[in-house]
Amino acid sequence: GYMEITPVMEEVVVTIAGNNASAVYDGTEHKVTGYTVVSISNKLYKESDFSFSGTAEAKRTEAGTTYMGLKAEDFANKSANFSNVTFEVTDGYMEITPVTEEVVVTIVGNNASAVYDGEEHVVTGYEVTEISNVLYTKDNFSFSGNAEAKRTAVGKTDMGLTAANFKNESANFSNVTFKITDGYMEI
């Protein structure tokens, strides 16, 4: 005679969620690892009854979301006592959110003066004199327009620089203000 134990035939559903984390952009890499077994539909089935062959890790530095890439195929039943195991997987992720505190970029247009000599005089460009957040740099914004002032006769010509000439290009900062002092050419 003999005693035979047959595997559990009804479906066992293992629900798994990749871990996730969120951080405000600070210029450094952030990482989240691992996953959580949310539920198992059969109380006899344990975490030790399955294996994991993937990489449960997500890293990110810039604003946005990086997913771990967890999928059901990363998990496998290793117990002969259960013949029908399904893994329902929710991917994990690392999210970096933008800095929401105001960043003030102070810009001063160049200026020059000359004594009238009948010639046209030109001044161009601007200087970034201060940025209120050390993580924000000159590379994070763009300029469109013409930072130039020309004058021949006695008087003063402004460049016409305004905050509208400057645009934040960094997704890492959501609240950037440009404080402008116009440049000029004075004869």
C-alpha positions in Angstrom: 0.0 0.0 0.0 1.0 3.6 -0.1 -0.1 7.1 0.8 -0.2 9.6 -2.0 -0.4 13.4 -1.6 -1.5 15.2 -4.7 -0.8 18.9 -5.4 -3.4 21.6 -4.7 -5.1 22.0 -8.1 -7.0 25.3 -7.5 -5.3 28.4 -8.5 -3.1 30.2 -5.9 -2.8 33.9 -6.6 0.3 35.7 -5.2 -0.1 39.5 -5.3 3.2 41.3 -5.2 3.9 45.1 -5.2 7.3 46.5 -6.0 8.4 49.0 -3.4 8.3 52.7 -4.3 9.7 55.9 -3.0 9.6 59.6 -3.8 12.1 62.4 -3.1 12.4 66.0 -4.0 15.2 66.8 -6.5 18.4 67.5 -4.6 21.0 66.6 -7.3 21.8 63.2 -5.8 20.8 59.7 -6.9 18.0 58.1 -5.0 17.3 54.3 -4.9 14.5 52.0 -3.9 14.8 48.2 -3.7 12.7 45.2 -3.0 9.0 44.2 -3.1 6.2 43.4 -0.8 4.0 40.3 -0.9 0.6 41.9 -0.5 -1.5 38.7 -0.3 -1.5 35.0 -1.0 -4.9 33.4 -1.8 -4.1 30.1 -0.1 -2.9 30.1 3.6 -0.8 27.0 3.0 1.3 28.7 0.3 4.3 30.7 1.8 6.9 33.2 0.5 9.4 30.4 0.7 7.4 28.5 -1.9 8.5 30.8 -4.8 11.7 32.2 -6.2 12.5 35.6 -7.6 15.0 36.0 -10.5 14.7 39.7 -11.4 16.2 42.9 -10.1 14.0 44.8 -7.7 15.7 48.1 -7.9 15.1 51.6 -9.4 17.5 54.5 -9.3 16.9 58.1 -10.3 18.6 61.5 -10.0 16.5 63.9 -12.2 12.8 64.7 -11.9 10.6 61.9 -13.2 9.9 58.3 -12.6 12.1 55.2 -13.1 10.4 51.8 -12.8 12.0 48.6 -11.5 10.7 46.5 -14.4 9.2 43.9 -12.1 7.0 41.4 -14.0 5.2 38.1 -13.3 7.9 36.2 -15.2 10.4 37.2 -12.5 8.6 34.9 -10.0 8.4 31.1 -10.2 6.6 28.5 -8.1 9.1 26.1 -6.6 6.8 24.0 -4.5 5.6 20.6 -5.8 2.6 20.9 -3.5 0.9 23.6 -5.7 0.4 23.1 -9.4 -1.4 26.3 -10.4 0.3 29.4 -9.1 -0.3 32.8 -10.6 1.7 36.0 -9.8 0.0 39.3 -10.1 2.7 42.0 -10.0 2.6 45.8 -9.6 5.9 47.4 -10.6 7.9 49.4 -8.1 9.4 52.8 -8.9 11.6 55.7 -7.8 10.0 59.1 -8.3 11.9 62.4 -8.1 9.6 65.4 -7.9 10.7 69.0 -8.8 11.8 71.6 -6.3 8.6 73.7 -5.8 10.2 76.5 -3.7 10.8 79.6 -5.7 14.2 79.9 -7.4 15.1 83.5 -8.1 17.6 84.1 -10.9 19.0 87.7 -10.9 20.2 88.9 -14.3 21.8 92.3 -15.1 22.1 93.5 -18.6 25.5 94.9 -19.5 25.8 98.6 -19.9 28.4 101.0 -21.3 28.8 104.7 -21.8 30.8 106.7 -24.2 31.4 110.4 -25.0 29.7 111.5 -28.3 32.1 111.0 -31.2 29.6 110.5 -34.1 30.2 106.8 -34.1 27.7 104.1 -33.2 28.5 102.3 -29.9 27.1 98.9 -29.0 26.9 96.9 -25.8 25.7 93.3 -25.7 25.1 90.5 -23.2 24.1 90.1 -19.6 25.4 88.7 -16.4 23.8 86.2 -14.0 24.6 87.9 -10.7 22.8 85.6 -8.3 20.8 82.4 -8.2 18.9 81.6 -5.0 19.3 77.8 -5.1 22.8 76.3 -5.5 21.4 73.4 -7.5 20.1 75.7 -10.2 22.7 76.7 -12.8 23.0 78.9 -15.9 22.5 75.7 -18.0 19.0 75.3 -16.6 17.5 78.2 -18.5 17.5 79.5 -22.0 17.5 83.0 -23.5 15.6 84.2 -26.5 15.8 87.7 -27.8 18.5 90.2 -28.5 20.7 91.4 -25.5 22.0 94.4 -27.4 21.7 98.2 -27.2 23.1 100.6 -29.9 23.4 104.3 -29.8 25.1 107.1 -31.8 23.6 110.4 -30.5 23.6 111.7 -26.9 21.1 109.8 -24.7 20.4 106.3 -23.5 19.1 103.2 -25.3 17.9 100.3 -23.2 18.3 96.7 -24.4 14.8 95.9 -23.6 15.6 92.8 -21.5 12.5 91.3 -19.7 11.8 88.2 -17.7 9.9 87.0 -20.8 13.3 86.6 -22.6 14.3 83.9 -20.1 12.8 80.4 -19.8 13.3 77.6 -17.3 14.3 74.5 -19.2 14.8 72.2 -16.1 12.1 69.7 -15.1 13.9 69.6 -11.7 12.5 73.1 -10.8 8.9 74.1 -11.2 8.9 77.6 -9.8 11.6 79.8 -11.3 11.4 83.6 -11.4 13.8 85.8 -13.4 14.6 89.2 -11.8 15.9 91.5 -14.6 17.8 94.7 -14.6 17.9 96.0 -18.1 21.2 96.8 -19.9 21.8 100.0 -21.8 24.2 102.1 -24.0 24.6 105.7 -22.9 26.2 108.4 -25.0 
